[in-house]
Amino acid sequence: MRLLDELRTGRHGSVAIATGSTTIRHFMGASAKEFRHTFPDVRLEFHTERSSERCLDALRTGLVELAWVTITPDVHGLEQRPVTDLDWVLAVHRDDPLGPV
């Protein structure tokens, strides 16, 4: 029970996260630094993978506790929770085939 309480309150333990290296470099750097400052006794470990599916496989096999991925429709045996909503748009030249429909 003591170990569970230490994990729950961030006083001890480790968290392994699978995600892509670009995500770590561009989106998680400041958050990881803040986490390590706030919880210095908790080890934060990143496993870089090449795709969301490989991140989910690492989660399924128990290699990691969390996976930071793009949400996909068919993920059997796992729960996905959005962590942010972004209003992203695709900007292209007006003559681009991906442009106006």
MOPAC internal coordinates of N, CA, C and O (Angstrom, degrees):
PM7 1SCF
backbone

  N    0.0000 0     0.00 0     0.00 0    0    0    0
  C    1.4576 1     0.00 0     0.00 0    1    0    0
  C    1.5381 1   109.74 1     0.00 0    2    1    0
  O    1.2310 1   120.71 1   143.57 1    3    2    1
  N    1.3159 1   116.25 1   -36.43 1    3    2    1
  C    1.4650 1   119.52 1   179.42 1    5    3    2
  C    1.5289 1   110.19 1   -62.50 1    6    5    3
  O    1.2310 1   120.07 1   135.72 1    7    6    5
  N    1.3347 1   117.47 1   -44.28 1    7    6    5
  C    1.4617 1   121.54 1   179.86 1    9    7    6
  C    1.5259 1   111.06 1   -62.32 1   10    9    7
  O    1.2310 1   120.25 1   137.28 1   11   10    9
  N    1.3251 1   117.12 1   -42.72 1   11   10    9
  C    1.4709 1   120.13 1   177.68 1   13   11   10
  C    1.5204 1   111.03 1   -61.66 1   14   13   11
  O    1.2310 1   120.46 1   139.10 1   15   14   13
  N    1.3365 1   116.73 1   -40.90 1   15   14   13
  C    1.4609 1   120.15 1   178.68 1   17   15   14
  C    1.5264 1   111.05 1   -65.47 1   18   17   15
  O    1.2310 1   120.01 1   140.99 1   19   18   17
  N    1.3443 1   117.59 1   -39.01 1   19   18   17
  C    1.4571 1   120.91 1   178.34 1   21   19   18
  C    1.5253 1   111.22 1   -64.70 1   22   21   19
  O    1.2310 1   120.27 1   139.77 1   23   22   21
  N    1.3206 1   117.10 1   -40.23 1   23   22   21
  C    1.4581 1   120.61 1   176.66 1   25   23   22
  C    1.5249 1   111.28 1   -65.93 1   26   25   23
  O    1.2310 1   120.72 1   136.27 1   27   26   25
  N    1.3133 1   116.23 1   -43.73 1   27   26   25
  C    1.4616 1   121.14 1  -177.97 1   29   27   26
  C    1.5194 1   112.10 1   -63.65 1   30   29   27
  O    1.2310 1   119.85 1   142.45 1   31   30   29
  N    1.3160 1   117.89 1   -37.55 1   31   30   29
  C    1.4666 1   121.48 1  -176.31 1   33   31   30
  C    1.5209 1   113.12 1   -94.69 1   34   33   31
  O    1.2310 1   120.08 1   179.27 1   35   34   33
  N    1.3339 1   117.45 1    -0.73 1   35   34   33
  C    1.4530 1   120.08 1   177.47 1   37   35   34
  C    1.5116 1   114.18 1    77.53 1   38   37   35
  O    1.2310 1   120.07 1  -154.73 1   39   38   37
  N    1.3147 1   117.47 1    25.27 1   39   38   37
  C    1.4632 1   120.13 1   179.77 1   41   39   38
  C    1.5246 1   112.24 1   -95.33 1   42   41   39
  O    1.2310 1   120.02 1   173.15 1   43   42   41
  N    1.3203 1   117.56 1    -6.85 1   43   42   41
  C    1.4660 1   119.94 1  -175.53 1   45   43   42
  C    1.5264 1   109.22 1  -168.28 1   46   45   43
  O    1.2310 1   120.00 1   -22.13 1   47   46   45
  N    1.3248 1   117.60 1   157.87 1   47   46   45
  C    1.4575 1   121.26 1   171.53 1   49   47   46
  C    1.5060 1   113.81 1   112.81 1   50   49   47
  O    1.2310 1   121.44 1    15.20 1   51   50   49
  N    1.3157 1   114.84 1  -164.80 1   51   50   49
  C    1.4563 1   121.17 1   179.54 1   53   51   50
  C    1.5201 1   109.48 1  -148.82 1   54   53   51
  O    1.2310 1   121.55 1   -25.04 1   55   54   53
  N    1.3224 1   114.65 1   154.96 1   55   54   53
  C    1.4606 1   121.91 1   176.76 1   57   55   54
  C    1.5205 1   107.09 1  -132.01 1   58   57   55
  O    1.2310 1   120.37 1   -56.66 1   59   58   57
  N    1.3172 1   116.90 1   123.34 1   59   58   57
  C    1.4628 1   122.13 1   178.12 1   61   59   58
  C    1.5316 1   108.49 1  -105.96 1   62   61   59
  O    1.2310 1   121.21 1   -49.65 1   63   62   61
  N    1.3410 1   115.28 1   130.35 1   63   62   61
  C    1.4667 1   121.73 1  -176.70 1   65   63   62
  C    1.5205 1   109.39 1  -125.49 1   66   65   63
  O    1.2310 1   120.47 1   -48.82 1   67   66   65
  N    1.3257 1   116.71 1   131.18 1   67   66   65
  C    1.4696 1   121.49 1   174.98 1   69   67   66
  C    1.5218 1   108.58 1   -99.58 1   70   69   67
  O    1.2310 1   120.78 1   -48.65 1   71   70   69
  N    1.3150 1   116.11 1   131.35 1   71   70   69
  C    1.4559 1   121.81 1   175.52 1   73   71   70
  C    1.5207 1   108.67 1  -166.14 1   74   73   71
  O    1.2310 1   120.41 1    -1.10 1   75   74   73
  N    1.2950 1   116.82 1   178.90 1   75   74   73
  C    1.4553 1   120.78 1   178.63 1   77   75   74
  C    1.5196 1   111.89 1   -83.43 1   78   77   75
  O    1.2310 1   120.35 1   -25.18 1   79   78   77
  N    1.3228 1   116.94 1   154.82 1   79   78   77
  C    1.4664 1   120.48 1  -177.94 1   81   79   78
  C    1.5326 1   111.55 1   -65.61 1   82   81   79
  O    1.2310 1   119.78 1   146.81 1   83   82   81
  N    1.3174 1   118.03 1   -33.19 1   83   82   81
  C    1.4604 1   120.57 1   177.87 1   85   83   82
  C    1.5196 1   110.61 1   -64.04 1   86   85   83
  O    1.2310 1   120.31 1   139.90 1   87   86   85
  N    1.3189 1   117.02 1   -40.10 1   87   86   85
  C    1.4595 1   121.13 1   177.95 1   89   87   86
  C    1.5153 1   110.52 1   -61.26 1   90   89   87
  O    1.2310 1   120.30 1   134.92 1   91   90   89
  N    1.3188 1   117.02 1   -45.08 1   91   90   89
  C    1.4634 1   120.51 1   179.81 1   93   91   90
  C    1.5271 1   109.70 1   -62.40 1   94   93   91
  O    1.2310 1   120.86 1   129.16 1   95   94   93
  N    1.3066 1   115.95 1   -50.84 1   95   94   93
  C    1.4651 1   121.35 1  -175.20 1   97   95   94
  C    1.5221 1   112.06 1   -62.47 1   98   97   95
  O    1.2310 1   119.90 1   133.94 1   99   98   97
  N    1.3294 1   117.79 1   -46.06 1   99   98   97
  C    1.4595 1   120.17 1  -171.24 1  101   99   98
  C    1.5247 1   115.58 1   -97.18 1  102  101   99
  O    1.2310 1   120.17 1   156.48 1  103  102  101
  N    1.3309 1   117.28 1   -23.52 1  103  102  101
  C    1.4561 1   118.09 1  -173.63 1  105  103  102
  C    1.5277 1   114.97 1  -120.66 1  106  105  103
  O    1.2310 1   119.61 1   159.42 1  107  106  105
  N    1.3150 1   118.34 1   -20.58 1  107  106  105
  C    1.4634 1   119.67 1  -173.31 1  109  107  106
  C    1.5265 1   114.20 1  -113.72 1  110  109  107
  O    1.2310 1   119.44 1   173.68 1  111  110  109
  N    1.3062 1   118.67 1    -6.32 1  111  110  109
  C    1.4580 1   121.53 1  -175.24 1  113  111  110
  C    1.5159 1   113.61 1   -55.92 1  114  113  111
  O    1.2310 1   120.30 1   127.03 1  115  114  113
  N    1.3149 1   117.03 1   -52.97 1  115  114  113
  C    1.4677 1   120.60 1  -178.32 1  117  115  114
  C    1.5260 1   111.33 1   -65.95 1  118  117  115
  O    1.2310 1   120.35 1   140.61 1  119  118  117
  N    1.3246 1   116.94 1   -39.39 1  119  118  117
  C    1.4644 1   120.34 1   179.57 1  121  119  118
  C    1.5253 1   111.36 1   -66.05 1  122  121  119
  O    1.2310 1   120.30 1   139.20 1  123  122  121
  N    1.3361 1   117.03 1   -40.80 1  123  122  121
  C    1.4669 1   120.43 1   178.54 1  125  123  122
  C    1.5254 1   110.14 1   -63.73 1  126  125  123
  O    1.2310 1   120.55 1   138.90 1  127  126  125
  N    1.3135 1   116.56 1   -41.10 1  127  126  125
  C    1.4682 1   120.88 1   178.86 1  129  127  126
  C    1.5352 1   110.48 1   -63.15 1  130  129  127
  O    1.2310 1   120.58 1   136.30 1  131  130  129
  N    1.3305 1   116.49 1   -43.70 1  131  130  129
  C    1.4617 1   120.76 1   178.56 1  133  131  130
  C    1.5288 1   111.23 1   -65.16 1  134  133  131
  O    1.2310 1   120.21 1   138.72 1  135  134  133
  N    1.3342 1   117.21 1   -41.28 1  135  134  133
  C    1.4572 1   121.13 1   178.32 1  137  135  134
  C    1.5248 1   110.46 1   -60.41 1  138  137  135
  O    1.2310 1   120.69 1   133.41 1  139  138  137
  N    1.3305 1   116.29 1   -46.59 1  139  138  137
  C    1.4710 1   120.59 1  -179.45 1  141  139  138
  C    1.5148 1   111.53 1   -64.11 1  142  141  139
  O    1.2310 1   120.00 1   146.47 1  143  142  141
  N    1.3313 1   117.61 1   -33.53 1  143  142  141
  C    1.4649 1   120.97 1   177.03 1  145  143  142
  C    1.5355 1   110.86 1   -70.75 1  146  145  143
  O    1.2310 1   120.82 1   137.89 1  147  146  145
  N    1.3300 1   116.03 1   -42.11 1  147  146  145
  C    1.4654 1   121.09 1  -178.37 1  149  147  146
  C    1.5225 1   112.30 1   -72.25 1  150  149  147
  O    1.2310 1   120.34 1   142.53 1  151  150  149
  N    1.3471 1   116.95 1   -37.47 1  151  150  149
  C    1.4656 1   122.16 1  -177.68 1  153  151  150
  C    1.5325 1   109.72 1  -124.53 1  154  153  151
  O    1.2310 1   119.92 1  -108.20 1  155  154  153
  N    1.3297 1   117.76 1    71.80 1  155  154  153
  C    1.4648 1   120.26 1  -174.47 1  157  155  154
  C    1.5290 1   114.46 1   -64.46 1  158  157  155
  O    1.2310 1   119.83 1   160.80 1  159  158  157
  N    1.3280 1   117.94 1   -19.20 1  159  158  157
  C    1.4644 1   120.72 1  -178.84 1  161  159  158
  C    1.5239 1   113.29 1   -93.37 1  162  161  159
  O    1.2310 1   120.33 1  -177.98 1  163  162  161
  N    1.3225 1   116.98 1     2.02 1  163  162  161
  C    1.4651 1   121.56 1   178.59 1  165  163  162
  C    1.5256 1   108.30 1  -106.16 1  166  165  163
  O    1.2310 1   120.89 1   -53.07 1  167  166  165
  N    1.3053 1   115.91 1   126.93 1  167  166  165
  C    1.4645 1   120.60 1   179.44 1  169  167  166
  C    1.5314 1   109.40 1   -85.44 1  170  169  167
  O    1.2310 1   120.72 1   -54.28 1  171  170  169
  N    1.3106 1   116.23 1   125.72 1  171  170  169
  C    1.4605 1   123.15 1   177.24 1  173  171  170
  C    1.5236 1   107.02 1  -104.99 1  174  173  171
  O    1.2310 1   120.90 1   -59.13 1  175  174  173
  N    1.3316 1   115.89 1   120.87 1  175  174  173
  C    1.4638 1   121.23 1  -173.62 1  177  175  174
  C    1.5226 1   109.01 1  -124.53 1  178  177  175
  O    1.2310 1   120.68 1   -51.39 1  179  178  177
  N    1.3297 1   116.31 1   128.61 1  179  178  177
  C    1.4608 1   120.92 1   178.86 1  181  179  178
  C    1.5199 1   110.18 1  -107.26 1  182  181  179
  O    1.2310 1   120.82 1   -44.43 1  183  182  181
  N    1.3293 1   116.04 1   135.57 1  183  182  181
  C    1.4622 1   123.47 1   173.68 1  185  183  182
  C    1.5199 1   106.02 1  -113.34 1  186  185  183
  O    1.2310 1   120.30 1   -66.37 1  187  186  185
  N    1.3131 1   117.03 1   113.63 1  187  186  185
  C    1.4657 1   119.00 1  -179.08 1  189  187  186
  C    1.5208 1   110.17 1   -85.43 1  190  189  187
  O    1.2310 1   121.92 1   -46.50 1  191  190  189
  N    1.3142 1   113.93 1   133.50 1  191  190  189
  C    1.4615 1   122.07 1   178.83 1  193  191  190
  C    1.5206 1   108.57 1  -126.92 1  194  193  191
  O    1.2310 1   120.43 1   -15.49 1  195  194  193
  N    1.3288 1   116.79 1   164.51 1  195  194  193
  C    1.4642 1   121.61 1  -175.13 1  197  195  194
  C    1.5134 1   114.58 1   -93.21 1  198  197  195
  O    1.2310 1   119.78 1   172.02 1  199  198  197
  N    1.3320 1   118.02 1    -7.98 1  199  198  197
  C    1.4623 1   120.13 1  -179.88 1  201  199  198
  C    1.5262 1   109.47 1  -155.90 1  202  201  199
  O    1.2310 1   121.40 1   -17.44 1  203  202  201
  N    1.3232 1   114.92 1   162.56 1  203  202  201
  C    1.4624 1   119.49 1   175.99 1  205  203  202
  C    1.5220 1   110.82 1   -61.47 1  206  205  203
  O    1.2310 1   120.53 1   140.70 1  207  206  205
  N    1.3333 1   116.59 1   -39.30 1  207  206  205
  C    1.4689 1   119.80 1  -179.74 1  209  207  206
  C    1.5281 1   111.42 1   -61.50 1  210  209  207
  O    1.2310 1   120.24 1   139.12 1  211  210  209
  N    1.3239 1   117.15 1   -40.88 1  211  210  209
  C    1.4748 1   119.96 1   178.20 1  213  211  210
  C    1.5310 1   110.90 1   -67.77 1  214  213  211
  O    1.2310 1   120.21 1   145.51 1  215  214  213
  N    1.3273 1   117.21 1   -34.49 1  215  214  213
  C    1.4695 1   120.39 1   175.05 1  217  215  214
  C    1.5285 1   109.99 1   -63.35 1  218  217  215
  O    1.2310 1   120.77 1   136.75 1  219  218  217
  N    1.3282 1   116.13 1   -43.25 1  219  218  217
  C    1.4611 1   120.42 1   179.58 1  221  219  218
  C    1.5272 1   111.11 1   -67.01 1  222  221  219
  O    1.2310 1   120.00 1   144.16 1  223  222  221
  N    1.3137 1   117.61 1   -35.84 1  223  222  221
  C    1.4718 1   120.76 1   175.65 1  225  223  222
  C    1.5223 1   110.81 1   -62.99 1  226  225  223
  O    1.2310 1   120.43 1   139.56 1  227  226  225
  N    1.3334 1   116.78 1   -40.44 1  227  226  225
  C    1.4704 1   120.53 1   177.51 1  229  227  226
  C    1.5202 1   110.38 1   -62.55 1  230  229  227
  O    1.2310 1   120.36 1   143.94 1  231  230  229
  N    1.3230 1   116.91 1   -36.06 1  231  230  229
  C    1.4588 1   121.51 1   177.36 1  233  231  230
  C    1.5274 1   110.82 1   -69.77 1  234  233  231
  O    1.2310 1   120.45 1   134.92 1  235  234  233
  N    1.3126 1   116.75 1   -45.08 1  235  234  233
  C    1.4716 1   121.08 1   179.86 1  237  235  234
  C    1.5261 1   112.46 1   -60.89 1  238  237  235
  O    1.2310 1   120.42 1   142.65 1  239  238  237
  N    1.3254 1   116.81 1   -37.35 1  239  238  237
  C    1.4654 1   120.23 1  -176.89 1  241  239  238
  C    1.5200 1   112.82 1   -85.22 1  242  241  239
  O    1.2310 1   120.02 1   177.44 1  243  242  241
  N    1.3269 1   117.56 1    -2.56 1  243  242  241
  C    1.4578 1   120.49 1   177.71 1  245  243  242
  C    1.5134 1   114.76 1    84.40 1  246  245  243
  O    1.2310 1   119.95 1  -170.02 1  247  246  245
  N    1.3306 1   117.70 1     9.98 1  247  246  245
  C    1.4553 1   121.07 1   178.10 1  249  247  246
  C    1.5312 1   111.07 1   -68.56 1  250  249  247
  O    1.2310 1   120.65 1   149.13 1  251  250  249
  N    1.3337 1   116.37 1   -30.87 1  251  250  249
  C    1.4657 1   122.50 1  -179.72 1  253  251  250
  C    1.5272 1   109.69 1  -134.22 1  254  253  251
  O    1.2310 1   121.29 1   -15.99 1  255  254  253
  N    1.3419 1   115.14 1   164.01 1  255  254  253
  C    1.4677 1   120.34 1   176.97 1  257  255  254
  C    1.5229 1   112.29 1   -94.37 1  258  257  255
  O    1.2310 1   120.64 1   152.48 1  259  258  257
  N    1.3326 1   116.38 1   -27.52 1  259  258  257
  C    1.4589 1   121.75 1  -177.96 1  261  259  258
  C    1.5191 1   110.18 1  -135.87 1  262  261  259
  O    1.2310 1   120.76 1   -26.06 1  263  262  261
  N    1.3385 1   116.15 1   153.94 1  263  262  261
  C    1.4628 1   120.98 1   173.37 1  265  263  262
  C    1.5232 1   107.68 1  -132.32 1  266  265  263
  O    1.2310 1   120.97 1   -50.15 1  267  266  265
  N    1.3173 1   115.75 1   129.85 1  267  266  265
  C    1.4602 1   121.99 1   177.89 1  269  267  266
  C    1.5172 1   106.19 1  -100.35 1  270  269  267
  O    1.2310 1   120.13 1   -75.42 1  271  270  269
  N    1.3383 1   117.36 1   104.58 1  271  270  269
  C    1.4581 1   121.93 1  -171.48 1  273  271  270
  C    1.5243 1   111.09 1  -137.59 1  274  273  271
  O    1.2310 1   121.34 1    -9.56 1  275  274  273
  N    1.3114 1   115.04 1   170.44 1  275  274  273
  C    1.4528 1   121.83 1   168.52 1  277  275  274
  C    1.5292 1   107.24 1   -77.01 1  278  277  275
  O    1.2310 1   120.16 1   -48.24 1  279  278  277
  N    1.3125 1   117.31 1   131.76 1  279  278  277
  C    1.4629 1   120.94 1  -178.10 1  281  279  278
  C    1.5275 1   109.73 1   -63.26 1  282  281  279
  O    1.2310 1   121.41 1   -47.54 1  283  282  281
  N    1.3249 1   114.90 1   132.46 1  283  282  281
  C    1.4590 1   121.61 1   179.40 1  285  283  282
  C    1.5268 1   109.44 1  -122.63 1  286  285  283
  O    1.2310 1   119.85 1   -26.14 1  287  286  285
  N    1.3241 1   117.89 1   153.86 1  287  286  285
  C    1.4706 1   120.05 1  -174.48 1  289  287  286
  C    1.5314 1   114.87 1   -71.54 1  290  289  287
  O    1.2310 1   119.37 1   142.80 1  291  290  289
  N    1.3081 1   118.81 1   -37.20 1  291  290  289
  C    1.4677 1   120.29 1  -173.70 1  293  291  290
  C    1.5225 1   111.84 1  -112.41 1  294  293  291
  O    1.2310 1   120.82 1   -92.38 1  295  294  293
  N    1.3237 1   116.04 1    87.62 1  295  294  293
  C    1.4606 1   121.03 1   178.36 1  297  295  294
  C    1.5201 1   106.93 1  -122.55 1  298  297  295
  O    1.2310 1   120.91 1   -85.88 1  299  298  297
  N    1.3202 1   115.87 1    94.12 1  299  298  297
  C    1.4511 1   121.34 1  -176.16 1  301  299  298
  C    1.5236 1   111.02 1   -77.79 1  302  301  299
  O    1.2310 1   121.24 1   -46.88 1  303  302  301
  N    1.3327 1   115.23 1   133.12 1  303  302  301
  C    1.4518 1   121.18 1   175.45 1  305  303  302
  C    1.5137 1   114.96 1    81.09 1  306  305  303
  O    1.2310 1   119.34 1  -175.68 1  307  306  305
  N    1.3315 1   118.86 1     4.32 1  307  306  305
  C    1.4550 1   122.17 1   179.95 1  309  307  306
  C    1.5192 1   109.72 1  -130.47 1  310  309  307
  O    1.2310 1   121.05 1   -27.22 1  311  310  309
  N    1.3031 1   115.60 1   152.78 1  311  310  309
  C    1.4625 1   120.88 1   176.24 1  313  311  310
  C    1.5186 1   108.61 1  -107.12 1  314  313  311
  O    1.2310 1   120.81 1   -47.90 1  315  314  313
  N    1.3273 1   116.06 1   132.10 1  315  314  313
  C    1.4603 1   121.58 1   177.64 1  317  315  314
  C    1.5184 1   108.85 1  -108.56 1  318  317  315
  O    1.2310 1   121.08 1   -45.26 1  319  318  317
  N    1.3306 1   115.55 1   134.74 1  319  318  317
  C    1.4597 1   120.81 1   177.25 1  321  319  318
  C    1.5221 1   109.27 1  -129.49 1  322  321  319
  O    1.2310 1   120.07 1   -56.81 1  323  322  321
  N    1.3172 1   117.47 1   123.19 1  323  322  321
  C    1.4672 1   119.27 1   177.14 1  325  323  322
  C    1.5325 1   109.93 1   -64.87 1  326  325  323
  O    1.2310 1   120.93 1   -39.00 1  327  326  325
  N    1.3266 1   115.82 1   141.00 1  327  326  325
  C    1.4619 1   119.38 1   178.61 1  329  327  326
  C    1.5220 1   111.81 1  -107.88 1  330  329  327
  O    1.2310 1   120.53 1   167.06 1  331  330  329
  N    1.3385 1   116.60 1   -12.94 1  331  330  329
  C    1.4546 1   119.60 1   177.75 1  333  331  330
  C    1.5263 1   109.11 1  -160.17 1  334  333  331
  O    1.2310 1   121.12 1   -24.60 1  335  334  333
  N    1.2912 1   115.46 1   155.40 1  335  334  333
  C    1.4656 1   122.01 1   171.49 1  337  335  334
  C    1.5176 1   106.76 1  -112.71 1  338  337  335
  O    1.2310 1   120.56 1   -51.54 1  339  338  337
  N    1.3129 1   116.53 1   128.46 1  339  338  337
  C    1.4573 1   121.15 1   179.33 1  341  339  338
  C    1.5108 1   109.18 1  -121.48 1  342  341  339
  O    1.2310 1   120.93 1   -43.63 1  343  342  341
  N    1.3011 1   115.83 1   136.37 1  343  342  341
  C    1.4621 1   121.03 1   174.59 1  345  343  342
  C    1.5240 1   107.65 1   -93.93 1  346  345  343
  O    1.2310 1   121.05 1  -101.86 1  347  346  345
  N    1.3257 1   115.60 1    78.14 1  347  346  345
  C    1.4559 1   121.21 1  -179.48 1  349  347  346
  C    1.5117 1   109.54 1   -91.64 1  350  349  347
  O    1.2310 1   120.94 1   -32.38 1  351  350  349
  N    1.3101 1   115.81 1   147.62 1  351  350  349
  C    1.4578 1   121.02 1   175.36 1  353  351  350
  C    1.5192 1   108.24 1  -134.17 1  354  353  351
  O    1.2310 1   120.91 1   -22.06 1  355  354  353
  N    1.3030 1   115.87 1   157.94 1  355  354  353
  C    1.4484 1   122.23 1   175.90 1  357  355  354
  C    1.5194 1   107.45 1   -97.77 1  358  357  355
  O    1.2310 1   120.33 1   -58.65 1  359  358  357
  N    1.3257 1   116.98 1   121.35 1  359  358  357
  C    1.4607 1   121.36 1   178.78 1  361  359  358
  C    1.5197 1   108.32 1  -106.94 1  362  361  359
  O    1.2310 1   120.82 1   -57.84 1  363  362  361
  N    1.3218 1   116.03 1   122.16 1  363  362  361
  C    1.4712 1   121.55 1   178.99 1  365  363  362
  C    1.5240 1   108.78 1  -138.13 1  366  365  363
  O    1.2310 1   121.11 1   -15.62 1  367  366  365
  N    1.3250 1   115.48 1   164.38 1  367  366  365
  C    1.4661 1   121.32 1   175.15 1  369  367  366
  C    1.5252 1   108.55 1   -64.08 1  370  369  367
  O    1.2310 1   120.24 1   -33.19 1  371  370  369
  N    1.3127 1   117.15 1   146.81 1  371  370  369
  C    1.4707 1   119.97 1  -175.99 1  373  371  370
  C    1.5117 1   113.83 1   -59.67 1  374  373  371
  O    1.2310 1   119.18 1   157.77 1  375  374  373
  N    1.3288 1   119.17 1   -22.23 1  375  374  373
  C    1.4554 1   121.87 1   179.06 1  377  375  374
  C    1.5251 1   112.88 1   -89.35 1  378  377  375
  O    1.2310 1   120.08 1   177.09 1  379  378  377
  N    1.2978 1   117.45 1    -2.91 1  379  378  377
  C    1.4721 1   121.19 1  -179.08 1  381  379  378
  C    1.5224 1   109.86 1   -70.53 1  382  381  379
  O    1.2310 1   119.67 1   -39.41 1  383  382  381
  N    1.3483 1   118.23 1   140.59 1  383  382  381
  C    1.4535 1   121.20 1   179.48 1  385  383  382
  C    1.5357 1   113.89 1   -59.75 1  386  385  383
  O    1.2310 1   120.41 1   157.12 1  387  386  385
  N    1.3290 1   116.82 1   -22.88 1  387  386  385
  C    1.4578 1   119.96 1   178.08 1  389  387  386
  C    1.5241 1   111.93 1   -84.05 1  390  389  387
  O    1.2310 1   120.32 1   177.18 1  391  390  389
  N    1.3240 1   117.00 1    -2.82 1  391  390  389
  C    1.4558 1   122.63 1  -177.23 1  393  391  390
  C    1.5248 1   113.11 1   -71.77 1  394  393  391
  O    1.2310 1   120.42 1    30.68 1  395  394  393
  N    1.3252 1   116.80 1  -149.32 1  395  394  393
  C    1.4686 1   122.51 1  -174.41 1  397  395  394
  C    1.5273 1   113.21 1   -51.21 1  398  397  395
  O    1.2310 1   121.59 1   -41.38 1  399  398  397
  N    1.2693 1   114.56 1   138.62 1  399  398  397
  C    1.4618 1   121.31 1  -179.70 1  401  399  398
  C    1.4973 1   109.91 1   -97.12 1  402  401  399
  O    1.2310 1   120.10 1   180.00 1  403  402  401

